Amino acid sequence: MDKQSLEFHDFKSLYKLTKSMREKGELEPILNFKEFEVYFSLICSLISTIVIYFFVNTNLDSNITFIVTTTQNILLYTIAGLIGMLGFIVSGLAIVSGTTSSKVIEIMINKEKFNYLLSVLFSFFYIGLIIGVLIFVNIILYFIIGINAKFSFPIYILLVFIMSYGVFFTLFYIVSLLGTCINIFILNYIYSKEDKNGEDI
């Protein structure tokens, strides 16, 4: 058994491991436009930004209070949704790690598949961190929006696009993790059967 594979992995070491497993020159997951969750999040964010642009533009001169109140309500709903997603991530990580037995992990190490398992677990870690950052930023924005100051339309639209992209990316990334969990389940079944039969497949 490779003892080095069983060493403690913090966020930094797991990040380096995952990065080394990706193609050379590949962008960060949140910026990798080759992936479904990234380009689809970009499209959804653009559509959302355009809709909100017309919403704000038609109420900017006559009803700024309505814009502020609506934005704060959306931020509150977003925070609640992100907290729910964070709970899903925590439970999903617990299920994936809890259902993988020590025997299966030993077989994965012998077959040099353990790093793949670590990279999958890091995906939960990664998106959990993004969700945490989004929750914090949304809380800050909730109070910033309520400040009695001059309304900056360009900055508002820019923030709408960035935050929309973050939320949509989180949503679609979690959906992609479902497929990854299925792969882990299949690997777990194959290696469990292999351990039971005591022969290689």
N, C-alpha and C positions, 0 to 999 in steps of 0.2 A: 504494500500500500504506500502511496506517495504521501509522506507526512507533510510535505510542503503545501500540498493541496488542501490540507485540513487546518492550516494556520488561520488565525482570526483575520477577517477581511472587513476593514472599515469602508466608509464611502469612497475615500480617495483610492484605495487599492482596488476596490470593485470597479470603480470608474475606469482605472487604467486597464484592468483586465478586459472589460467590455470593449473599450476603445481598441485594444490590440486585436480583438476578435473581429472587428469590423474591417471593411475594405480600406486600404490606404487612401488617405485624402478624403474619406467620407465625412460629411458634416455631422454635427451633433444631432441626436434624434429629433429635437424640437425644430431643427432647421434643415433637416434632410428632405428635400423636396421630391426625392425619388419614392418616398414612402406614402402609402395611401392616406394615413392620418394627417400628414403635413399638408399635402396639396389640397385635400378635401377641406381641411380646416381653413386654409387660405381662401378658398372659394366661398365658404359659408361666412367667413369674417367680412369679406368684401360685400356680400349681399346684405348682411346685417348693418354694416357701416353705411351703405347707401340708403337703406330704409330709415335709419336713425338720422342721417343727414337731412333728409326731407322732413322728418318729424320735427327736428330742432329748427330748421330753417323757416318752417311755416308758423312756429310759435315764438320765435326769438324776439320779435318786436313787441308782441302784445301779451305774452303769457310766459315770462321767464320762470315764474314760481312753479308753474305746472311742469316745466322741463326738469327743474331741480328735484321736485317731489317724485316724479316718475323715475328719474335716474337713481335716486336713493332707494326706491322700492325695488328696482331691478337689481341693484347691488346687494340688497338684503336677501332677495330670492337666490341670487348667485352664490352668496356665502353659504346659505342653507344647503344648496345643491352640492357645493364643493365639500362641505362637511360630510354629507351623505356618501359622496364618492370616496372620501378618505376612509370612511368606515368600510366600504366595499373593498378597498385596497388592502386594508389591515386583515379583514377576514379572508380574502383571497390568498394573501401571503401565508396566513396561518394554515389554511387548508393544503396549499401546495407543499409547504415545508413539513407539515405534520403527517401527511400521507406518504411521504417518502421515507422508507425504512432504512436503517443503518446498513442492512445487507445490500439493498439496492444502491445506496451511495457507494459502498465498497466496490460493487461491480462497475459502477460508472467511473470510479477512479482508475480501476484496472483497464478499462476500455478508453480512458482519457476523454470521458464525457462529462466529468465533474465540473469543468469550467463552463460548459454550456448551461448546466443547472444553476451555477452561480450567476451567470449573465441574465438568466430568466428572473431569478430572485432580485437581482439588481434593478430590473425593469420596474418592479413594484416599488423599490426604494426610490428610484429616479422620479417616477410619476408622483409618488407621495410627497417628495420634496417640492415639486412644482405646485402641487395642490396647496401645500402649506404656504408657499410664497404668494400664491394667488389669493388665498384667504386673507393674509396680512395686508396685501396691497388693496384689496377691495374694502377692508375696514378703514384704511387710511383715506381712500378716495371718498368713502361715504361722508366723512367729516369735512374733507376738503371741499366737496361739492356744496356743503351747507354754509361755507364761509361767505359772508356778505362782501363780495369783491366783484370787480369787473369780469364779466363772462367772456372767456376767450374761445371763440368758435373753432379755430384751427386746432388748438391744443385739445379741446374736448373731443373732436372727431378722431384725432390721432390716438388718444387714450381709449376711445371706443374700439378702434381697430385692434390695438395691442391686446386689450383685455378680452375682446371677442375671440381673437386668435388663441389666446391662452386657454380659455374655457373650452372652445371647440377641440383644440389639440388634446386636452385632458380627456374629454369625452371619447374621442375616436381612438386614442391610445389605449384607454381602458378596454374598449371593444376589441382591439387587436390582441390585448392580453388574454382575452377569453380563448382565442385560438391557440395561443401559446400554452395555456393551462391544459387544453385538450392534448397537445403534443406531450406535455409532461406526464399526463395521465397514461397515455399510450406507452411511453418509455418505462414508466413505473410498472405497468402491467407486464411488459415484455421481460424486463429484468427480474421481476418477481417470479415469473414463470421459469426463467432461466435458472434462478437460484433454487427453485423447488425441484427442477429436473436434474440440476447439477451438471448441465451440459450447455455448450455454446449454441446460439442460434445462428 
